[in-house]
Amino acid sequence: MVNSDVMSALALRWPENKINPSLDRIKLLLDYLGNPQAGLKVIHIAGTNGKTSTSRMVERLLRSLDLRTGLYISPHLNHPRERISIDGVPISIPSFEETFKQVEPFLTLVDEKFPDSPLTFFEVLTAMAFVSFADAPVDAVSLEVGMGGLWDATNVLTPMVSVINPIDLDHQEYLGNTIEKIAFEKSGIIKDSIPVVVSSQSKEAAKVIFLKAAESNSRLIREGIELDVLERSVGIGGQQLTIANPYGTHAELFLPLFGKHQASNAAVALTAVESFIDKQIDHEIVQEAFSEFTSPGRLQILKRNPTVVIDAAHNPAGIKATKLGIDESFKFENLILIIAFMGDKDIDQILDELKGFAPIVILTQTSSPRALKVNDLANKVSKIAGFAQRVEVSENSENAIKIALKIALDLGNSAGIIALGSVVLAGEIGSIIKGGNKS
């Protein structure tokens, strides 16, 4: 565990879902720290879904080029230090504590300047990431936006490449209640004359992004136009891809991840890194990197017999992509679904997306203070005709997975368990399963 004093200090910060949109706080903090972000060479990644997977893929490809890498992602599955990695490894507990000590003396100074909106948890971690990368030092950084883009704490530098993953409705209370408004916020990472790699988008999002790129004189590399997945075949343990972009074509790439959305993420990540170095990467290097791509908490298999899969999908678009991935890659005769959500999500639309998907559903709640109470979730589900053949209610994720495993055992090896709805649920189920495997 990370030092409890450090964790307590971070926990006292404003949470990530309580935000006063501004870059003034993070800029002042970074000024006090000597602007550690100033010399970093960065690929900056925004979007509604797929950011973390794409960020991880970008980092692995950068590392394949013998570059020392930094990776900053959010949120974390278990501990905040998972968000900051160097050379593919989360920073150690001593390094996390030491970095916080470097940042801590300046937090009060910034808070005093902004008494009505002190530094947030995310802003402090972002500063810690920049300090860690500068101290290492790293050659290249894969930097994931936390929320939005325009006023996100990561948007304090000029990257070498910007990436915008698929945009959909999420965090409407901060980003706006239309695709156009959300796209405007997320396209805020586009900088003058910096190339932009763009995933497939709705017409509403594409129009906003393309206009911003034109205004910024930024080269566009668009999925479905300048880059594409030319071929995709699903196999045991993943999928085989052929990807083309302005730098050339790569065939016979094995991606050990599930779902069409992960193929798209991989194509965008490859194109972003080739844009970063402005040339095609050697094919054998790409093949090796792809074969080692991981994305914890994204259709991740935790165990077999019965199969237990976790996924962090937490909005309607993410749930839809996950469903397609499950249907395509997992042939369960009996699907057992464990679901839990944060209270600030579009629960009604998510439940509508999940209606009839699994015959057996276990409703639960996570330990997060933002969690939707299981009784409230059960009340919503009870009003949906045909939601599932069997619905169970559990007060916590540990009991939920016990119920699911018992049902799966009774049904036999044809049963599979999928837990989805939030990153916290994925993290909790992952910890429980891994802990059980150790005993």
C-alpha positions in Angstrom: 0.0 0.0 0.0 1.0 3.6 -0.6 1.9 5.5 2.5 -1.3 6.3 4.4 -0.3 9.9 5.1 0.1 10.5 1.3 -3.2 8.8 0.6 -5.0 10.8 3.3 -3.6 14.1 1.9 -4.7 13.2 -1.6 -8.1 12.1 -0.4 -8.7 15.5 1.2 -8.3 17.1 -2.3 -11.4 18.0 -4.3 -12.5 14.8 -6.1 -12.3 14.4 -9.9 -16.0 14.8 -10.2 -16.0 18.2 -8.5 -14.5 20.7 -10.9 -14.2 24.4 -11.4 -13.1 24.5 -15.0 -9.8 26.4 -15.2 -6.1 25.9 -16.0 -5.0 28.7 -13.6 -4.5 26.4 -10.6 -2.4 23.8 -12.4 -0.4 26.4 -14.3 0.5 28.2 -11.1 1.5 24.9 -9.4 3.7 24.0 -12.3 5.3 27.4 -12.3 6.3 26.8 -8.6 7.7 23.4 -9.6 9.8 24.9 -12.4 7.4 23.8 -15.3 8.6 20.2 -15.5 6.2 19.6 -18.4 7.9 22.2 -20.6 10.6 19.9 -22.1 8.4 16.8 -22.5 7.8 15.2 -26.0 4.1 14.2 -25.8 1.4 12.4 -27.6 -1.8 13.8 -26.1 -4.9 11.7 -26.1 -8.6 12.8 -25.6 -12.0 11.3 -26.3 -14.9 9.7 -24.5 -14.1 6.1 -24.9 -10.9 4.2 -25.6 -8.4 6.8 -24.2 -6.7 4.5 -21.7 -6.4 1.6 -24.1 -5.0 3.8 -26.8 -2.6 5.5 -24.3 -1.2 2.2 -23.2 -0.8 1.1 -26.9 1.0 4.3 -27.7 3.4 3.9 -24.8 4.2 0.3 -25.7 5.0 1.3 -29.3 7.1 4.2 -28.2 9.0 1.9 -25.9 9.6 -0.5 -28.8 11.6 2.3 -30.4 14.1 2.1 -27.5 12.7 5.3 -26.0 12.4 5.8 -22.3 8.7 6.3 -21.8 6.2 8.0 -19.5 2.6 7.0 -19.3 -0.2 9.0 -17.6 -3.7 7.5 -17.5 -6.8 7.8 -15.4 -8.7 6.6 -13.5 -6.8 3.8 -11.7 -8.1 0.4 -10.9 -6.7 0.0 -7.4 -4.1 2.6 -6.4 -3.3 6.2 -7.7 0.3 5.3 -8.5 -1.0 3.0 -11.3 -1.6 6.2 -13.2 2.0 7.1 -13.6 4.3 4.7 -15.3 7.9 4.9 -16.5 9.1 2.3 -19.1 5.8 0.5 -18.8 6.0 0.0 -15.0 3.9 2.0 -12.4 6.2 4.1 -10.3 7.2 2.5 -7.0 5.6 3.3 -3.6 8.8 5.1 -2.5 8.9 7.1 -5.8 5.2 8.0 -5.4 5.8 9.2 -1.9 9.0 11.1 -2.8 7.3 12.8 -5.7 4.4 13.9 -3.5 6.9 15.4 -1.0 8.3 17.5 -3.9 4.9 18.8 -4.8 3.3 19.1 -1.4 5.0 22.4 -0.2 3.4 24.3 -3.1 -0.1 23.0 -2.7 -1.0 25.4 0.1 0.5 28.3 -1.8 -1.8 27.6 -4.7 -4.8 26.9 -2.6 -4.4 30.3 -0.9 -4.6 32.0 -4.3 -7.8 30.1 -5.1 -9.7 29.7 -1.8 -13.0 29.0 -3.5 -11.6 26.2 -5.8 -8.5 24.5 -4.3 -6.3 22.1 -6.3 -8.1 18.9 -7.2 -6.9 15.3 -6.7 -6.4 15.1 -10.5 -4.5 18.3 -10.7 -2.1 17.2 -8.0 -1.6 13.8 -9.6 -1.0 15.5 -13.0 1.7 17.7 -11.5 3.3 14.6 -9.9 3.3 12.8 -13.3 5.1 15.7 -14.9 7.7 15.9 -12.1 8.2 12.1 -12.3 8.7 12.3 -16.1 11.1 15.2 -15.9 13.1 13.6 -13.1 13.5 10.2 -14.9 14.0 11.8 -17.5 11.9 10.2 -20.2 12.2 10.6 -24.0 8.5 10.5 -24.8 5.2 10.6 -23.0 1.8 9.1 -23.7 -0.5 11.5 -21.9 -4.2 10.8 -21.4 -6.7 13.6 -20.8 -8.7 13.2 -17.6 -12.0 14.9 -18.7 -12.8 17.1 -21.7 -9.6 18.7 -23.0 -9.9 22.4 -23.3 -9.5 23.0 -19.5 -8.2 19.6 -18.5 -5.1 19.8 -16.3 -3.0 17.9 -18.9 -3.7 20.7 -21.4 -0.8 22.8 -20.3 1.7 21.9 -23.0 2.1 21.6 -26.8 2.3 18.0 -27.8 4.0 16.6 -30.9 0.8 14.7 -31.9 -2.8 15.0 -30.7 -5.2 12.1 -30.7 -9.0 12.2 -30.4 -10.8 8.9 -29.7 -14.5 8.4 -30.3 -16.7 11.1 -28.7 -20.1 10.5 -27.1 -22.2 11.7 -24.3 -20.6 11.5 -20.9 -19.9 14.0 -18.1 -22.6 16.2 -19.5 -22.8 18.3 -16.4 -19.3 19.6 -17.2 -18.8 19.2 -20.9 -22.3 20.0 -22.2 -25.4 18.1 -23.1 -24.8 17.7 -26.9 -22.2 15.9 -29.0 -21.2 19.2 -30.5 -20.5 20.8 -27.1 -18.5 17.8 -25.9 -16.5 17.7 -29.2 -15.7 21.4 -28.7 -14.2 20.7 -25.3 -12.3 17.7 -26.4 -10.9 19.3 -29.5 -9.4 21.9 -27.2 -6.2 19.8 -27.1 -5.6 20.6 -30.8 -2.7 23.0 -31.1 -1.4 25.1 -34.0 0.3 23.1 -36.7 0.3 19.9 -34.6 -1.0 16.8 -36.4 -4.2 15.3 -35.2 -5.1 11.6 -35.4 -8.9 11.1 -35.2 -10.9 7.9 -34.6 -14.1 7.3 -36.4 -16.6 9.9 -35.2 -20.3 10.8 -35.5 -21.0 13.5 -38.1 -21.7 16.0 -35.2 -18.4 15.4 -33.5 -16.4 15.2 -36.8 -17.7 18.6 -38.0 -16.4 20.3 -34.8 -13.1 18.5 -34.7 -12.3 19.1 -38.4 -13.2 22.8 -38.1 -10.9 23.2 -35.1 -8.1 21.5 -37.0 -8.6 23.7 -40.0 -8.5 26.8 -37.8 -5.3 25.5 -36.2 -3.6 24.6 -39.5 -3.3 21.1 -38.1 -2.8 18.1 -40.4 -5.7 15.6 -40.0 -5.2 11.9 -40.2 -8.8 10.4 -40.0 -9.8 6.8 -39.4 -11.8 5.6 -42.4 -10.1 8.1 -44.7 -6.3 8.5 -44.2 -6.0 5.5 -41.9 -8.0 2.3 -41.6 -8.2 -1.3 -40.4 -8.2 -3.0 -43.8 -8.7 -6.5 -42.5 -9.8 -8.0 -39.2 -10.3 -11.6 -38.3 -11.2 -12.9 -34.8 -9.3 -15.8 -33.4 -8.4 -17.5 -30.2 -7.1 -15.0 -27.7 -7.6 -11.9 -29.9 -7.7 -10.8 -33.5 -5.5 -10.5 -36.6 -5.3 -7.1 -38.2 -4.1 -5.3 -41.3 -3.7 -1.5 -40.8 -3.0 1.2 -43.4 -2.1 4.8 -42.8 -0.1 7.5 -44.7 3.1 5.9 -43.6 2.3 2.5 -45.2 0.6 -0.8 -44.4 1.2 -3.3 -41.7 -0.3 -6.8 -42.1 -0.5 -9.9 -39.9 -0.6 -8.0 -36.6 -1.9 -10.1 -33.8 -3.7 -8.1 -31.2 -4.4 -10.0 -27.9 -7.4 -7.9 -27.1 -11.1 -8.3 -27.8 -13.6 -6.2 -29.8 -13.7 -4.1 -32.9 -13.1 -1.0 -30.8 -9.7 -2.3 -29.7 -8.7 -2.8 -33.4 -9.6 0.8 -34.0 -7.7 1.9 -30.9 -4.6 0.0 -32.1 -4.8 1.5 -35.6 -5.0 5.0 -34.1 -2.2 4.3 -31.7 0.1 3.0 -34.4 -0.6 6.0 -36.6 0.0 8.4 -33.7 3.4 7.0 -33.0 4.4 6.9 -36.7 3.3 10.6 -36.9 5.4 11.2 -33.8 8.6 10.0 -35.5 7.2 10.9 -39.0 8.0 7.6 -40.6 6.9 4.0 -40.7 8.1 1.8 -37.9 9.9 -1.5 -38.9 7.2 -4.1 -39.3 8.8 -6.7 -37.0 8.9 -4.1 -34.2 5.3 -3.3 -34.7 4.4 -7.0 -34.6 6.2 -7.6 -31.4 4.7 -4.5 -29.7 1.2 -5.4 -30.8 1.5 -9.0 -29.4 2.3 -7.4 -26.0 -0.5 -4.9 -25.9 -2.5 -5.0 -22.7 -5.4 -3.0 -21.4 -6.3 -4.0 -17.8 -10.0 -3.7 -17.0 -11.0 -3.7 -20.7 -12.6 -7.1 -21.5 -9.8 -8.6 -19.4 -10.0 -12.3 -18.6 -9.2 -12.8 -14.9 -9.7 -16.6 -14.7 -11.1 -19.6 -16.5 -13.5 -22.4 -15.4 -15.6 -20.5 -15.1 -14.4 -17.6 -17.2 -14.6 -14.2 -15.4 -14.2 -11.0 -17.4 -14.1 -7.4 -16.2 -14.7 -4.3 -18.3 -14.7 -0.7 -17.2 -17.3 0.5 -19.7 -19.4 3.1 -17.9 -21.4 5.0 -20.4 -23.9 3.9 -23.1 -21.5 4.0 -26.0 -18.9 2.1 -24.0 -21.4 -0.5 -22.9 -22.5 -1.0 -26.6 -18.9 -1.6 -27.7 -18.4 -4.0 -24.9 -21.5 -6.0 -25.7 -20.3 -6.3 -29.3 -16.9 -7.5 -28.1 -18.5 -10.1 -25.8 -20.9 -11.4 -28.5 -18.0 -11.7 -31.0 -15.3 -13.2 -28.8 -17.0 -15.1 -26.0 -19.5 -17.9 -26.8 -21.2 -18.4 -23.4 -24.4 -20.4 -23.3 -25.2 -18.9 -20.0 -24.0 -15.3 -19.3 -24.0 -14.0 -15.8 -23.7 -10.2 -15.6 -22.6 -8.3 -12.6 -23.3 -4.6 -12.8 -22.7 -1.5 -10.6 -22.5 2.1 -11.6 -21.5 5.6 -10.4 -24.6 7.7 -9.4 -23.7 10.5 -11.8 -24.0 8.3 -14.9 -26.9 8.0 -17.4 -28.2 4.9 -15.6 -31.5 4.7 -17.5 -29.9 4.7 -20.9 -27.2 2.2 -19.8 -29.9 -0.1 -18.4 -31.8 0.2 -21.7 -28.6 -0.9 -23.5 -28.3 -3.9 -21.2 -31.9 -5.0 -21.3 -32.1 -8.6 -22.4 -28.4 -9.0 -22.8 -27.8 -11.6 -20.1 -30.3 -14.1 -18.6 -28.8 -13.7 -15.2 -27.9 -10.3 -13.7 -26.5 -9.6 -10.3 -26.9 -6.0 -9.1 -24.4 -4.6 -6.7 -22.6 -1.4 -5.6 -18.9 -0.5 -5.2 -17.2 1.1 -2.2 -16.9 4.4 -3.9 -18.7 7.3 -2.2 -20.0 8.2 -5.7 -21.6 4.7 -6.1 -25.2 4.3 -7.0 -26.8 2.5 -4.1 -27.8 -1.0 -5.0 -31.4 -0.5 -3.7 -31.8 2.4 -6.1 -30.4 0.3 -9.0 -32.7 -2.6 -8.1 -35.7 -0.2 -8.1 -34.8 1.0 -11.6 -34.3 -2.5 -12.9 -37.6 -3.7 -11.4 -39.4 -1.2 -13.6 -37.8 -2.6 -16.8 -39.9 -5.5 -18.3 -37.7 -8.3 -19.7 -34.5 -7.0 -18.3 -33.3 -10.5 -17.3 -34.7 -13.9 -16.5 -33.2 -13.8 -13.1 -32.0 -10.8 -11.0 -30.0 -11.1 -7.8 -29.1 -8.2 -5.4 -25.9 -8.0 -3.5 -24.7 -5.3 -1.1 -21.1 -5.4 -2.3 -18.9 -6.7 -5.1 -17.2 -9.4 -3.0 -20.6 -11.0 -2.3 -21.7 -10.4 -5.9 -18.8 -12.4 -7.3 -19.4 -15.2 -4.8 -23.0 -15.4 -5.9 -21.9 -15.4 -9.6 -19.3 -18.1 -9.1 -21.8 -20.3 -7.3 -24.4 -19.9 -10.1 -21.7 -20.6 -12.7 -20.7 -23.7 -10.9 -24.3 -25.0 -10.9 -24.7 -24.2 -14.6 -21.4 -25.9 -15.6 -18.5 -24.8 -17.9 -20.9 -23.2 -20.4 -21.4 -20.2 -18.0 -19.3 -17.0 -18.1 -19.3 -14.1 -15.8 -18.9 -10.5 -17.0 -18.6 -7.6 -14.5 -19.0 -4.1 -16.0 -20.3 -0.6 -15.3 -17.5 1.2 -13.6 -13.7 1.3 -13.3 -14.1 0.8 -9.5 -16.1 -2.4 -10.0 -13.5 -3.7 -12.4 -10.8 -2.9 -9.9 -12.7 -4.5 -7.0 -13.5 -7.7 -8.8 -10.0 -7.9 -10.1 -8.5 -7.6 -6.6 -10.9 -10.2 -5.2 -10.2 -12.8 -8.0 -6.4 -12.2 -7.8 -6.5 -12.5 -4.0 -8.4 -15.7 -4.3 -6.0 -17.1 -6.8 -3.1 -16.5 -4.4 -4.7 -18.4 -1.5 
